[in-house]
Amino acid sequence: MNQDLSILHLILNAGVMVQGVLILLILLSVISWAVIFNKFRLYRRTRREAEAFSDTFWGGTDMDTLLAIIPKKYPNSSLPNIFKAGYREFSNLKRSANPSNPNKLMAGGDIDGIRRSLDAAFSREIEKLSRHLAFLATVGSTAPFIGLFGTVWGIVNAFQSIALTKNTALTSVAPGIAEALVATAFGLLAAIPAVVAYNTFTAKLKRIGSNMEQFSSEFLNILDRHMKS
C-alpha cells in the first residue's frame, strides 16, 4: 500500500506536540528572517551614510554647517549622531567660557566632558545597531534542540503505536519516524540562517564600531586643538 510521505502530508498528520514544535520553529524562522533583512538594510545604510559624512567632514565643511544639515541629510545616523553629541558639548562649553576670553577653554577638564559625551553617544549607537542580534544568537543555539525535542517526542509516539498494534513492518513505522524527523529538519532550517546572519552582522558591527571609535578619537583631537588655540 502506497503511503504519502510528502512534507506537507507529514506536517498535517503529525501529532499535536510535534505540530506545536513545528509552528514554533516556523514562527522563529519568520522573525529571524525579518531581523536579518532589517539588519542588512540598517548596516548598509549606516555604512553608506558614515562614508558620505566622513567625506563631508574631512572635506573642510564648517562644523556649524555640518551640525545644521544633520537632521535633514543624516537623520538618526550613527556617525553624525556621535559628531553631534561631541560638537554640542563643545559648543555648550564655549558659550559658558570665561566672558573675558570666550574662545579659550580649559582643555584639561573640558576635554574630559567632551570625551564622555562622545563615549555616551558611541554606546547608544552600538546598542541601537546591536539590537535584536541576541535574538538571532538565541534562535541559532536553541532551534536545533527544539526540533530535536519534537523528533524525540514523535519517535516515542511511533514506538508506542508499534507496541499497541504489534506491527513492526517498515511500512507502519516509516510515517511516524519520518514525521518525527521533520521537526529536526525544521530546527536546522531555523538555526542555520540565524547563526550565519549573527556571525556576519557581528563582524560588520565590529567594523562599524571601530570606524566610529577612530572618528571619535580624531574628532576629539581636533576639538582639543581648538581649545588650546
Backbone as CSV, one residue per row, in Angstrom:
resi,resn,N_x,N_y,N_z,CA_x,CA_y,CA_z,C_x,C_y,C_z
1,MET,0.854,-1.197,0.000,0.000,0.000,0.000,0.886,1.241,0.000
2,ASN,0.631,2.137,-0.988,1.428,3.362,-1.083,1.038,4.337,0.018
3,GLN,2.043,4.972,0.590,1.814,5.953,1.642,2.366,7.297,1.194
4,ASP,1.610,8.340,1.543,2.036,9.696,1.208,2.999,10.182,2.278
5,LEU,4.281,10.308,1.920,5.302,10.756,2.863,5.828,12.144,2.487
6,SER,5.005,12.914,1.796,5.406,14.277,1.472,5.489,15.116,2.741
7,ILE,6.299,16.178,2.694,6.499,17.019,3.869,5.176,17.601,4.356
8,LEU,4.359,18.095,3.420,3.083,18.701,3.802,2.163,17.688,4.468
9,HIS,2.116,16.489,3.906,1.266,15.445,4.494,1.748,15.077,5.894
10,LEU,3.072,14.967,6.066,3.618,14.613,7.371,3.309,15.693,8.406
11,ILE,3.391,16.965,7.991,3.112,18.065,8.924,1.644,18.063,9.324
12,LEU,0.759,17.931,8.333,-0.675,17.994,8.608,-1.167,16.824,9.445
13,ASN,-0.464,15.688,9.350,-0.890,14.494,10.076,-0.019,14.198,11.296
14,ALA,0.833,15.137,11.649,1.682,14.943,12.826,0.859,15.075,14.101
15,GLY,1.441,14.613,15.203,0.776,14.747,16.487,0.710,16.199,16.932
16,VAL,-0.107,16.451,17.917,-0.314,17.820,18.392,0.987,18.428,18.895
17,MET,1.772,17.678,19.658,3.023,18.197,20.201,4.010,18.511,19.083
18,VAL,4.142,17.605,18.124,5.072,17.831,17.016,4.615,19.022,16.182
19,GLN,3.317,19.148,15.939,2.809,20.300,15.203,3.080,21.602,15.954
20,GLY,2.953,21.553,17.278,3.268,22.736,18.081,4.728,23.133,17.946
21,VAL,5.610,22.135,17.955,7.046,22.399,17.777,7.312,22.996,16.396
22,LEU,6.665,22.453,15.380,6.869,22.953,14.014,6.365,24.389,13.873
23,ILE,5.213,24.685,14.468,4.684,26.055,14.412,5.635,27.020,15.104
24,LEU,6.165,26.606,16.262,7.121,27.452,16.980,8.365,27.707,16.140
25,LEU,8.879,26.669,15.495,10.084,26.816,14.679,9.832,27.688,13.455
26,ILE,8.654,27.532,12.850,8.311,28.383,11.707,8.221,29.838,12.145
27,LEU,7.609,30.077,13.303,7.496,31.440,13.830,8.874,32.030,14.103
28,LEU,9.753,31.261,14.724,11.110,31.732,14.994,11.860,32.026,13.698
29,SER,11.648,31.182,12.696,12.323,31.389,11.423,11.831,32.659,10.736
30,VAL,10.525,32.896,10.761,9.966,34.099,10.130,10.505,35.359,10.811
31,ILE,10.506,35.353,12.154,11.020,36.516,12.891,12.511,36.704,12.613
32,SER,13.247,35.605,12.549,14.684,35.690,12.266,14.941,36.332,10.911
33,TRP,14.185,35.919,9.894,14.380,36.496,8.568,13.998,37.969,8.546
34,ALA,12.978,38.329,9.321,12.615,39.751,9.410,13.759,40.560,10.024
35,VAL,14.366,40.018,11.082,15.510,40.685,11.715,16.682,40.755,10.749
36,ILE,16.916,39.668,10.011,18.042,39.625,9.073,17.904,40.706,8.005
37,PHE,16.734,40.815,7.389,16.531,41.827,6.343,16.626,43.236,6.927
38,ASN,16.077,43.416,8.132,16.137,44.733,8.762,17.570,45.140,9.058
39,LYS,18.363,44.207,9.600,19.753,44.500,9.926,20.584,44.724,8.667
40,PHE,20.297,43.967,7.634,21.037,44.145,6.380,20.840,45.562,5.843
41,ARG,19.593,46.025,5.835,19.328,47.383,5.358,19.932,48.427,6.288
42,LEU,19.832,48.199,7.607,20.357,49.156,8.573,21.866,49.296,8.463
43,TYR,22.587,48.180,8.395,24.048,48.234,8.327,24.524,48.810,7.004
44,ARG,23.822,48.496,5.929,24.200,49.063,4.635,23.991,50.580,4.635
45,ARG,22.864,51.041,5.187,22.599,52.481,5.253,23.591,53.166,6.187
46,THR,23.902,52.533,7.315,24.852,53.110,8.268,26.222,53.282,7.649
47,ARG,26.680,52.265,6.922,27.993,52.353,6.279,28.012,53.424,5.198
48,ARG,26.956,53.461,4.395,26.893,54.440,3.308,26.859,55.869,3.851
49,GLU,26.036,56.114,4.874,25.931,57.460,5.444,27.198,57.851,6.189
50,ALA,27.854,56.878,6.833,29.105,57.181,7.524,30.184,57.600,6.533
51,GLU,30.253,56.919,5.390,31.247,57.286,4.375,30.960,58.668,3.810
52,ALA,29.685,58.951,3.548,29.328,60.262,2.998,29.600,61.377,4.009
53,PHE,29.274,61.122,5.274,29.510,62.140,6.299,30.999,62.366,6.506
54,SER,31.790,61.293,6.507,33.241,61.435,6.676,33.850,62.248,5.538
55,ASP,33.392,61.988,4.317,33.903,62.757,3.177,33.577,64.238,3.336
56,THR,32.366,64.531,3.808,31.978,65.931,4.010,32.770,66.556,5.147
57,PHE,32.946,65.806,6.239,33.661,66.314,7.410,35.116,66.600,7.074
58,TRP,35.786,65.630,6.470,37.203,65.806,6.153,37.409,66.656,4.911
59,GLY,36.320,67.005,4.221,36.438,67.888,3.073,36.546,69.348,3.439
60,GLY,36.487,69.645,4.754,36.671,71.011,5.214,35.392,71.786,5.443
61,THR,34.253,71.091,5.461,32.989,71.780,5.716,32.965,72.324,7.135
62,ASP,32.451,73.531,7.295,32.356,74.153,8.611,31.506,73.293,9.542
63,MET,31.942,73.159,10.801,31.254,72.278,11.743,29.837,72.752,12.056
64,ASP,29.640,74.060,12.140,28.288,74.573,12.364,27.374,74.213,11.191
65,THR,27.909,74.264,9.993,27.136,73.870,8.814,26.814,72.390,8.851
66,LEU,27.801,71.586,9.252,27.570,70.147,9.379,26.458,69.859,10.392
67,LEU,26.516,70.542,11.514,25.511,70.336,12.547,24.115,70.690,12.037
68,ALA,24.028,71.705,11.204,22.737,72.162,10.701,22.130,71.192,9.691
69,ILE,22.985,70.518,8.902,22.450,69.641,7.857,22.174,68.224,8.338
70,ILE,22.631,67.870,9.525,22.452,66.505,10.018,20.986,66.098,10.095
71,PRO,20.086,66.914,10.690,18.684,66.469,10.797,18.031,66.171,9.450
72,LYS,18.417,66.893,8.394,17.796,66.689,7.086,18.494,65.608,6.268
73,LYS,19.817,65.620,6.292,20.573,64.718,5.423,20.934,63.400,6.098
74,TYR,21.158,63.434,7.411,21.556,62.223,8.129,20.672,62.009,9.363
75,PRO,19.379,61.847,9.193,18.511,61.669,10.364,18.761,60.317,11.046
76,ASN,19.023,60.376,12.316,19.220,59.159,13.115,20.311,58.254,12.552
77,SER,21.414,58.853,12.105,22.540,58.098,11.574,23.669,58.076,12.609
78,SER,24.330,56.955,12.739,25.241,56.723,13.868,26.410,57.699,13.933
79,LEU,27.216,57.770,12.883,28.402,58.628,12.923,28.038,60.105,13.065
80,PRO,27.070,60.625,12.306,26.656,62.007,12.528,26.128,62.257,13.944
81,ASN,25.463,61.268,14.532,24.975,61.435,15.905,26.129,61.576,16.898
82,ILE,27.206,60.849,16.664,28.379,60.967,17.533,29.003,62.349,17.387
83,PHE,29.146,62.793,16.145,29.666,64.146,15.916,28.776,65.185,16.608
84,LYS,27.459,65.034,16.455,26.525,65.998,17.022,26.654,66.066,18.543
85,ALA,26.793,64.913,19.189,26.932,64.899,20.652,28.208,65.601,21.086
86,GLY,29.336,65.309,20.418,30.599,65.930,20.797,30.641,67.417,20.503
87,TYR,30.119,67.806,19.346,30.201,69.223,18.983,29.235,70.069,19.808
88,ARG,28.100,69.524,20.152,27.167,70.265,21.006,27.760,70.486,22.398
89,GLU,28.444,69.475,22.911,29.105,69.645,24.210,30.196,70.696,24.104
90,PHE,30.948,70.664,23.022,31.988,71.664,22.795,31.375,73.068,22.710
91,SER,30.253,73.192,21.995,29.594,74.495,21.852,29.056,74.997,23.187
92,ASN,28.508,74.074,23.988,27.998,74.477,25.313,29.118,74.970,26.210
93,LEU,30.251,74.278,26.161,31.398,74.701,26.961,31.922,76.053,26.484
94,LYS,31.894,76.252,25.181,32.379,77.506,24.633,31.485,78.673,25.040
95,ARG,30.164,78.440,25.057,29.238,79.501,25.457,29.357,79.828,26.941
96,SER,29.713,78.834,27.743,29.825,79.060,29.181,31.244,79.408,29.623
97,ALA,32.117,79.681,28.662,33.506,80.004,28.984,33.595,81.370,29.653
98,ASN,34.775,81.685,30.126,35.035,82.972,30.765,34.740,84.102,29.783
99,PRO,33.840,85.029,30.135,33.486,86.110,29.204,34.684,86.926,28.750
100,SER,35.698,86.989,29.566,36.869,87.778,29.179,37.665,87.114,28.060
101,ASN,37.498,85.811,27.904,38.205,85.088,26.835,37.319,83.944,26.346
102,PRO,36.208,84.246,25.637,35.216,83.234,25.298,35.719,82.147,24.358
103,ASN,36.752,82.403,23.616,37.258,81.409,22.681,38.278,80.468,23.307
104,LYS,38.614,80.726,24.561,39.634,79.906,25.223,38.971,79.014,26.266
105,LEU,39.103,77.731,26.127,38.541,76.787,27.089,39.673,76.106,27.843
106,MET,39.320,75.601,29.004,40.305,74.863,29.794,40.359,73.437,29.256
107,ALA,41.403,73.123,28.535,41.474,71.850,27.832,41.462,70.657,28.772
108,GLY,41.958,70.811,29.983,42.065,69.679,30.900,40.735,69.075,31.261
109,GLY,39.911,69.833,32.026,38.643,69.287,32.473,37.595,69.271,31.388
110,ASP,37.616,70.287,30.504,36.576,70.388,29.486,36.682,69.277,28.452
111,ILE,37.887,68.893,28.108,38.050,67.833,27.114,37.520,66.513,27.644
112,ASP,37.596,66.321,28.962,37.031,65.102,29.554,35.517,65.077,29.414
113,GLY,34.886,66.241,29.536,33.451,66.309,29.350,33.039,65.973,27.933
114,ILE,33.806,66.458,26.975,33.520,66.137,25.574,33.741,64.656,25.311
115,ARG,34.821,64.124,25.899,35.101,62.693,25.726,33.958,61.850,26.280
116,ARG,33.423,62.224,27.425,32.303,61.476,27.999,31.071,61.560,27.099
117,SER,30.843,62.723,26.507,29.705,62.863,25.583,29.872,61.966,24.365
118,LEU,31.086,61.925,23.829,31.355,61.062,22.680,31.208,59.591,23.052
119,ASP,31.712,59.220,24.223,31.600,57.821,24.664,30.144,57.427,24.875
120,ALA,29.360,58.332,25.460,27.947,58.039,25.690,27.203,57.883,24.364
121,ALA,27.503,58.767,23.406,26.868,58.672,22.085,27.290,57.387,21.375
122,PHE,28.566,57.026,21.504,29.055,55.785,20.896,28.321,54.575,21.474
123,SER,28.153,54.557,22.796,27.456,53.436,23.444,26.004,53.347,22.986
124,ARG,25.347,54.489,22.849,23.956,54.488,22.387,23.846,53.937,20.968
125,GLU,24.774,54.341,20.106,24.707,53.888,18.718,25.016,52.401,18.592
126,ILE,25.992,51.918,19.353,26.307,50.489,19.329,25.127,49.682,19.847
127,GLU,24.486,50.177,20.903,23.311,49.478,21.444,22.194,49.424,20.413
128,LYS,22.004,50.519,19.691,20.966,50.561,18.661,21.288,49.588,17.525
129,LEU,22.540,49.566,17.096,22.930,48.706,15.987,22.937,47.225,16.362
130,SER,23.175,46.926,17.627,23.249,45.528,18.063,21.902,44.986,18.535
131,ARG,20.870,45.832,18.515,19.550,45.401,18.982,19.052,44.227,18.131
132,HIS,18.514,43.214,18.788,17.928,42.005,18.183,18.979,41.007,17.695
133,LEU,20.274,41.342,17.785,21.275,40.334,17.430,21.244,39.168,18.412
134,ALA,20.936,39.462,19.663,20.850,38.397,20.666,19.744,37.409,20.314
135,PHE,18.678,37.912,19.682,17.599,37.008,19.270,18.104,36.008,18.240
136,LEU,18.898,36.490,17.267,19.456,35.583,16.270,20.357,34.540,16.921
137,ALA,21.150,34.974,17.888,22.027,34.022,18.592,21.205,32.991,19.353
138,THR,20.110,33.431,19.965,19.254,32.517,20.727,18.596,31.498,19.808
139,VAL,18.081,31.975,18.675,17.459,31.051,17.719,18.492,30.056,17.191
140,GLY,19.679,30.550,16.876,20.720,29.680,16.345,21.146,28.590,17.315
141,SER,21.100,28.902,18.599,21.557,27.923,19.592,20.443,27.015,20.109
142,THR,19.196,27.472,20.053,18.104,26.685,20.649,17.227,25.963,19.639
143,ALA,17.124,26.479,18.419,16.220,25.868,17.436,16.540,24.391,17.167
144,PRO,17.821,23.985,17.031,18.080,22.552,16.822,17.577,21.685,17.978
145,PHE,17.682,22.201,19.211,17.222,21.417,20.361,15.696,21.370,20.421
146,ILE,15.050,22.463,20.019,13.584,22.441,19.952,13.136,21.414,18.915
147,GLY,13.804,21.423,17.752,13.490,20.418,16.738,13.774,19.010,17.220
148,LEU,14.872,18.842,17.940,15.217,17.524,18.470,14.181,17.041,19.469
149,PHE,13.655,17.980,20.266,12.586,17.619,21.202,11.373,17.081,20.438
150,GLY,10.992,17.775,19.360,9.875,17.295,18.546,10.161,15.935,17.943
151,THR,11.417,15.713,17.537,11.791,14.423,16.961,11.689,13.303,17.994
152,VAL,12.221,13.541,19.174,12.170,12.529,20.235,10.720,12.210,20.591
153,TRP,9.916,13.271,20.715,8.506,13.057,21.054,7.799,12.235,19.970
154,GLY,8.073,12.556,18.713,7.453,11.814,17.616,7.904,10.366,17.570
155,ILE,9.178,10.107,17.834,9.681,8.735,17.834,9.071,7.933,18.973
156,VAL,8.931,8.554,20.130,8.284,7.886,21.270,6.861,7.485,20.887
157,ASN,6.133,8.418,20.251,4.770,8.104,19.823,4.749,6.978,18.800
158,ALA,5.742,6.980,17.896,5.811,5.926,16.886,6.021,4.559,17.537
159,PHE,6.903,4.487,18.513,7.148,3.209,19.190,5.955,2.797,20.043
160,GLN,5.265,3.751,20.621,4.047,3.421,21.366,2.986,2.845,20.436
161,SER,2.905,3.421,19.222,1.950,2.891,18.246,2.320,1.470,17.835
162,ILE,3.633,1.212,17.694,4.076,-0.144,17.349,3.701,-1.119,18.451
163,ALA,3.891,-0.694,19.702,3.576,-1.568,20.835,2.086,-1.885,20.895
164,LEU,1.252,-0.882,20.549,-0.197,-1.098,20.613,-0.699,-1.974,19.473
165,THR,-0.159,-1.759,18.276,-0.636,-2.511,17.114,0.118,-3.818,16.913
166,LYS,1.304,-3.937,17.552,2.166,-5.122,17.414,2.535,-5.355,15.937
167,ASN,2.634,-4.251,15.193,3.001,-4.326,13.781,4.347,-3.640,13.613
168,THR,5.377,-4.443,13.349,6.729,-3.890,13.235,7.176,-3.742,11.787
169,ALA,6.253,-3.845,10.863,6.611,-3.696,9.455,7.101,-2.272,9.187
170,LEU,8.035,-2.167,8.257,8.613,-0.864,7.943,7.551,0.116,7.460
171,THR,6.557,-0.387,6.756,5.504,0.488,6.241,4.688,1.125,7.355
172,SER,4.621,0.483,8.494,3.870,1.058,9.611,4.741,1.973,10.468
173,VAL,6.048,1.733,10.457,6.962,2.536,11.261,7.391,3.808,10.537
174,ALA,7.530,3.715,9.227,8.108,4.819,8.442,7.378,6.147,8.612
175,PRO,6.037,6.193,8.529,5.380,7.508,8.658,5.666,8.199,9.991
176,GLY,5.638,7.453,11.078,5.892,8.054,12.385,7.323,8.554,12.519
177,ILE,8.278,7.776,12.026,9.680,8.187,12.091,9.917,9.403,11.191
178,ALA,9.357,9.363,9.990,9.523,10.485,9.066,8.907,11.758,9.647
179,GLU,7.730,11.624,10.240,7.073,12.770,10.881,7.958,13.365,11.970
180,ALA,8.598,12.494,12.751,9.454,12.968,13.838,10.685,13.688,13.297
181,LEU,11.275,13.147,12.223,12.499,13.737,11.686,12.254,15.088,11.026
182,VAL,11.030,15.355,10.607,10.701,16.653,10.034,10.983,17.764,11.044
183,ALA,10.728,17.492,12.320,10.968,18.507,13.352,12.449,18.871,13.423
184,THR,13.330,17.883,13.320,14.764,18.171,13.323,15.157,19.007,12.108
185,ALA,14.592,18.666,10.950,14.889,19.429,9.734,14.444,20.878,9.885
186,PHE,13.260,21.097,10.455,12.777,22.458,10.654,13.649,23.207,11.654
187,GLY,14.128,22.505,12.663,15.022,23.142,13.629,16.303,23.620,12.984
188,LEU,16.862,22.802,12.094,18.087,23.200,11.394,17.817,24.331,10.407
189,LEU,16.664,24.283,9.739,16.318,25.355,8.800,16.149,26.695,9.505
190,ALA,15.698,26.667,10.750,15.574,27.911,11.510,16.921,28.361,12.064
191,ALA,17.766,27.394,12.463,19.009,27.725,13.155,20.116,28.181,12.219
192,ILE,20.273,27.523,11.082,21.426,27.799,10.211,21.446,29.248,9.717
193,PRO,20.343,29.772,9.147,20.392,31.185,8.726,20.638,32.143,9.888
194,ALA,20.073,31.824,11.056,20.255,32.700,12.210,21.721,32.750,12.640
195,VAL,22.389,31.599,12.651,23.799,31.550,13.049,24.673,32.288,12.035
196,VAL,24.437,32.035,10.754,25.225,32.704,9.704,25.031,34.219,9.770
197,ALA,23.772,34.633,9.920,23.485,36.068,9.979,24.090,36.696,11.230
198,TYR,24.013,36.011,12.361,24.580,36.560,13.595,26.083,36.775,13.457
199,ASN,26.775,35.785,12.934,28.230,35.924,12.771,28.577,37.027,11.770
200,THR,27.814,37.113,10.682,28.063,38.147,9.673,27.830,39.542,10.240
201,PHE,26.707,39.715,10.932,26.370,41.036,11.465,27.296,41.424,12.616
202,THR,27.731,40.455,13.388,28.684,40.754,14.458,29.995,41.288,13.888
203,ALA,30.457,40.669,12.807,31.683,41.155,12.158,31.478,42.552,11.590
204,LYS,30.319,42.786,10.960,30.029,44.117,10.422,29.960,45.152,11.543
205,LEU,29.340,44.778,12.665,29.212,45.703,13.793,30.576,46.067,14.361
206,LYS,31.486,45.112,14.402,32.833,45.397,14.888,33.534,46.411,13.986
207,ARG,33.373,46.249,12.672,33.996,47.200,11.751,33.372,48.587,11.886
208,ILE,32.058,48.633,11.999,31.377,49.922,12.172,31.817,50.576,13.471
209,GLY,31.858,49.788,14.552,32.287,50.318,15.843,33.716,50.820,15.816
210,SER,34.592,50.076,15.127,35.988,50.506,15.017,36.102,51.830,14.274
211,ASN,35.326,51.983,13.202,35.354,53.236,12.449,34.819,54.405,13.292
212,MET,33.786,54.147,14.075,33.234,55.204,14.918,34.206,55.591,16.022
213,GLU,34.892,54.616,16.597,35.895,54.912,17.622,37.038,55.736,17.048
214,GLN,37.482,55.388,15.848,38.560,56.131,15.218,38.128,57.570,14.937
215,PHE,36.894,57.744,14.431,36.396,59.089,14.169,36.306,59.886,15.467
216,SER,35.799,59.263,16.541,35.671,59.957,17.827,37.028,60.426,18.330
217,SER,38.033,59.565,18.198,39.372,59.923,18.652,39.940,61.091,17.848
218,GLU,39.791,61.038,16.530,40.320,62.118,15.691,39.542,63.412,15.896
219,PHE,38.237,63.297,16.049,37.410,64.470,16.288,37.766,65.114,17.627
220,LEU,38.022,64.286,18.634,38.409,64.804,19.945,39.735,65.541,19.866
221,ASN,40.659,65.024,19.070,41.943,65.705,18.902,41.759,67.076,18.246
222,ILE,40.852,67.139,17.277,40.571,68.418,16.613,40.016,69.432,17.612
223,LEU,39.051,68.993,18.426,38.464,69.895,19.417,39.487,70.296,20.461
224,ASP,40.363,69.374,20.815,41.406,69.697,21.790,42.322,70.791,21.271
225,ARG,42.654,70.725,19.982,43.499,71.779,19.396,42.764,73.122,19.374
226,HIS,41.462,73.085,19.108,40.678,74.319,19.151,40.671,74.931,20.546
227,MET,40.602,74.069,21.559,40.537,74.574,22.930,41.866,75.173,23.359
228,LYS,42.938,74.658,22.799,44.266,75.157,23.202,44.728,76.341,22.364
229,SER,44.035,76.584,21.258,44.495,77.665,20.365,44.081,79.023,20.889
